[in-house]
Amino acid sequence: MCVKTSASFAAALAEGPAEHAPALWCEPAPWDPRCDLVPGRGACDVHVVGAAEVPPRPSGYGQGLRSAEVKVADKLTLAFQVDARRPGRVPLGPETVLDAGGVPGIELGPIPVPDRGLVLDRQMSFAVFQAAPEGRRVAVEDVIDHLVLSGLLPYDDAIVVDLPALAPRVLIDPASEHEDAEELALVLDSITVDLDRRAVDMTWRGVIQLRLREIDRIILGFGPDLPGSPEERWYPALRELPRGKFYWAWGLEDARQGREPPPLGEGRQEMAELEAWSFPVGPTPQVDMEIYARVTTELLEARSPRPVTLAKYGLDEKSFAIEERAWADVFARVPDGDESLLSEFGRLVAEFQDELAHPEELERTPKDYAVLLAHMEKRDPAKVLAEAKMTQPVFMRLERRMAALADADPNVRAEIERELELALAQVPDDEGLPPEVEEAMR
């Protein structure tokens, strides 16, 4: 079975001339049924599609041709000429592109390849599926980390497009419980410079000796090419899997008919998400600790409906649950004896809680606080706070305020202790659970 994955890297080419234009991951790359439905290729095809942009020139300038080049790292140079008799956008095609010697009819885009279903020879080479002539191919072993474009944009300076140091990683999880997951080696076999979309599309393929029904799931992640064992290489990707997207993979017939596979369905979606949470290490936090502390504080205050509070910070229940898992993992891994991170988080929560205090909270006296403590000591604290119409954050603010007053004034401390002793003598013990419940719990 062949596994294909692709990505578009959006290059910052619309900002004007620059020595380097970093390319950032943008979206899955578009696919072309004329040349994409293949099991693999023997070399990496290089294509240039879209329209070149010819700037206005003085009258009589040149011969109506503009020299252009695309360099693929230091492995390949595509040199050609573009019809520049009219300024503006010039769609690249056989009518407008000439080779370096001036011969017209040059095609820079992909060419149709045989349908894999019509290729029956098991000894055939993947070279039969090349979508570019030999002069537009790079060896699959070559490292492609940048492109150089010149003569294709509305300014004269060459642009170096630095490609991200990322590549797809594919882990095949077999349906059989007796087989281990297997990492699939992928090969970069197509690079398309799309001038209209200001993007570089890259496609990787790999072949595994399993049938589709023998596979439980295919895990795809993008990351650097790390050394070490498969477990070490997959550690960063698997811990981030809860943030992933879960869907049926495109099959050959889906691609041929241009139809997306159906949704997973609620049950399968839930099972896939739960399985993603089974990795023993949580994801890395994407929300910094200050924002996480503020969201946590506002949710505890419950001043607004929970979805409204989360949406204010660009979160929903799923994304916030992931952040909670991420920060819980960070806090759990703090070395023994080092409480600086936990102390800072507690300080932030206390600071944000104090910002949300109502003025009437300052009316509560040391006696009020002592009576409340007495009831919470002898009864269910949650029930006591509910009867007092007091949320947990309000009580925490009261507790901090009274502690500060007691530290500053011994008389206040003595008053709290005296009132607490009196209240404890007056508050009856909680009656506890009904007898039948206590009997059932024995």
C-alpha positions, 0 to 999 in steps of 0.5 A: 500500500502507498501512503502519500502526504503533502504540505504547502509552505507559504513563502513571503514573496508578496512583501517585496524584494528581500534576500530571504523569504522564510516559508511557513507551513500553510495547509495541505497541498492541492492534488492533481489527479493527472499525476498524483495517483501514483505509488511512488517516483524514482526521483523528485520532480520539480514544477513551476506553475502559475503566472510570472509577473513582468514589471514595466520596462522602458520603451525598446528595452530588450527583445521582449524576453525575460530570463528566469531561473529556479534553483533547487538548493545546489542540485538543479538549476532550471533556466528559461525565458518568459515572454515579457512583451507585455507587463503584468501577469504572464501565465507560464505555459508552452506559449509563453516559456522558451528554453535558455536558447530561445526555443519555445514550447517549454512546459514547466508544470506536471505532465500526465502519468500512466494510471497505476491501475494500467501498469501491471508489470511488477518489475516496472520502475517507479520512473514510469510515474515521473511527472517531469522530464529528466531535466527537472528532476532531483535525486531523492537522496538529495537534501532540499533546504532552500530554493532560489527564484529569479525573473518570476516576480515583479522585482529583479533581485533573486529571492531565497526561499528557506524551506522549514527543517520539517518533514512528515513522519508516518507511523503505521499502527497495525490492526493486529494487537500482536504486531508493533507499530512501524515507522514508514520511510517517506521520500520527497518526490515532488516540489511545485513552486506555485507563483499564484498562491505564493507557495511551495508544495511538497509531496512525500510517498512511501510504500508499506507491505500491508493492506488497508484492512490490516491497518488500525490507524496512520499517525502523521506528524511533521517534525525535524529529522531526529536521530535515535530510535523510533521511540525517540523520534516519535516522542515529540509527535505522539505527545502532541496527538491530542491536538491532532485532527482525526479523519478517514484517510483518502483512498484511491477511489476517493481521489479518483472521484474527487470526493472527500471521505465521510466523517468519522462519526461521533463514536469513532471520533471520540475513540480516536481522541481518547486513544490520543490521550493515552500517551503517558506524557502530556502535550507542550503548553500552547498558552503561556502560564500567565494566560492559563492562570487568568483563564483558570481564575475566571472559570473559578469565579464563574461570572460568565458562562464557561463557553463565553469565558473560554472564547474570550481567550480563543479556547473551547472545552477541548482546547482548554482540556488539552492545556490543563493536561499540558500544564498538569504535566509541566507541574508534575515534572518540577524537580523535588525541592524546586517550587518556584514554578508552582509558587509563581502560578499560585501568585498569579492566580491570587493576583488575578483573583484579587483583581476580581474582588467586589467592594462589598467583600471588604465588609466581612469582619474577623468575626464573620471569618471565624464563624465561617471557619467554624462551620467549615470545620464541623460541616461540609465546606462546600455546603457551608459556602453555598449557604453563605452564597460564597464561591471558593475564590471569594473565600480564598480572598477572604482567607488571604485578607484575614491572614494579612491582617493577622500578620500585621496586627496581633490584636486581630489574630487574637480576635480571630482565635477568640471568635473561632473558639466561641463559634466552634462551641456553638456550631453543632457537629454535622449530622453526617450521612443518612444511616442507610447510606452509612450502612451501605458503605460499611 
